[in-house]
Amino acid sequence: MGRRRGSGSGRGHNTSAQLFDSGSFGIGFDHSDITAGLSELVAKLSDAMLSGAAAGARVLYDEIHANVPEQSGRLKQSIYRTYVKQRSDEKRQIYAIGVNKRTAKHWYQIEYGHWRVNRFIQLKNGEWVPTKERLAQPVWVPAKPYLRPAYDAKIGAALDAARDRMRQKLQEG
């Protein structure tokens, strides 16, 4: 018997069978179709993961932004959500959500509380600024957390949003 190509399951996979002699035969598969399909699937998954990570990050970003105790000022403006290309690859897509620490150096004082040792004055534009004048006794300024409560309140919703968006992207094809 001769060599037969393309027979087998009929699913478009190239298979071959050959009779070597009267007592033996061999079978082989051409996996190029499968490899191409897997490469296409990896690209679709990577795109879906990026979109899902963005959706989840947006939920957390919105909650942090809503939780900032100051409705105007540097802290509220310093909240960011950005794609971290250097730490992302085909297996994971990473977004960072947080505070730009260069813009709002006082972020942790609001999040965790702090001891105030200088007197503050209010400018005509409403902004409070510290003076060099020391207080007689340090004053504890209680924490007004906005990062940790946002994470605790919305991490489940963020993961759900990420999963839903990935599912949607994969169904779009």
ABEGO torsion letter per residue (X at the ends): XBBBBGBEAGAGBBBBBBBABAABBBBBBBAAAAAAAAAAAAAAAAAAAAAAAAAAAAAAAAAAAAABABABEAAAAABBBBBBAAABBAABBBBBBEBBAAABAAAAAAAAEBBBABBBBBBAAGBBBBBABBBABBBBBBBBBAAAAAAAAAAAAAAAAAAAAAAAAAAAX
